[in-house]
Amino acid sequence: MAKTPENKVHQNQEITETESVVSKSADNFMERSQQDLQNFQAAAEHISQAVEALDNKNFDQAIEQFQKAIQQNQESAEAHFYLGLSYFMLEQYEEAVISYKTAIACEPGDSMMYLHLGIACQILNRLEEAAEAYKHAIALNPDDPEGYSKLGAVLSDLGQRDEARIAFKKAIAVKLNATDS
């Protein structure tokens, strides 16, 4: 196909339109990135205030600040986890479980989150769920005797004595191995 002046004009128009779309997309990306950065910074400030309130055992204020942090950054595993801890300290275990699960969804590789989830579930007598949480904690951190110990207690409560005994022995072995090192 020969390049006629009309084809060349049409091709130049398509290039100009493409450049315009790319430019608008880049501008939108930059605006979203700037907004995300501002939200992240605001969330970090709320988390800082919330941790201070948590340290001072002002759990209601901590909850308020963690919720504000989450409004700014819904994917903050830290904010969700510490929100759960605040609820836990107020003996609001159902809310703690929800917050711990959300934190885990944001950051599934943290064994401590699973341990806390297990503890809250155990208090709520959701023993199978607690056992699963402890198993996840152990899988993520097999050198922590606490996960094995807590798993052993739950398995014992579930009547699974042999499995409980194995978990308790593993807790002791891990603890002894840690002190030998």
Residue pairs with C-beta under 8 A, 6 or more apart in sequence:
1 7
39 72
39 73
40 72
40 73
42 69
42 72
42 73
43 69
43 70
43 72
43 73
43 76
43 79
44 69
46 65
46 66
46 68
46 69
46 72
46 79
47 65
47 66
47 69
47 76
47 78
47 79
47 82
49 65
50 61
50 62
50 63
50 64
50 65
50 66
50 69
50 79
50 82
50 86
51 62
51 82
53 59
53 61
53 62
53 65
54 62
54 82
54 85
54 86
54 89
57 89
59 86
59 89
59 90
60 90
62 82
62 83
62 86
63 83
63 86
63 87
63 90
66 79
66 80
66 82
66 83
66 86
67 83
69 76
69 79
70 76
70 79
70 80
70 83
73 79
75 106
76 106
77 103
77 104
77 106
77 107
77 110
77 113
78 103
80 99
80 100
80 102
80 103
80 106
81 99
81 100
81 103
81 110
81 112
81 113
81 116
83 99
84 95
84 96
84 97
84 98
84 99
84 100
84 103
84 116
84 117
84 120
85 96
85 116
87 93
87 95
87 96
87 99
88 96
88 116
88 119
88 120
93 120
93 123
93 124
94 124
96 116
96 120
97 117
97 120
97 121
97 124
97 126
100 113
100 116
100 117
100 120
101 117
103 110
103 113
104 110
104 113
104 114
104 117
107 113
109 140
110 140
111 136
111 137
111 138
111 140
111 141
111 144
111 147
112 137
114 133
114 134
114 136
114 137
114 140
114 147
115 133
115 134
115 137
115 144
115 146
115 147
115 150
117 130
117 133
118 129
118 130
118 131
118 133
118 134
118 137
118 150
118 151
118 154
119 130
119 150
121 127
121 129
121 130
121 133
122 130
122 150
122 153
122 154
127 154
127 157
127 158
128 158
130 150
130 154
131 151
131 154
131 155
131 158
134 147
134 150
134 151
134 154
135 151
137 144
137 147
138 144
138 147
138 148
138 151
141 147
142 174
143 174
143 177
143 178
144 174
145 170
145 171
145 172
145 174
145 175
145 178
146 171
147 171
148 167
148 168
148 170
148 171
148 174
149 167
149 168
149 171
151 164
151 167
152 164
152 165
152 166
152 167
152 168
152 171
153 164
155 161
155 163
155 164
155 167
156 164
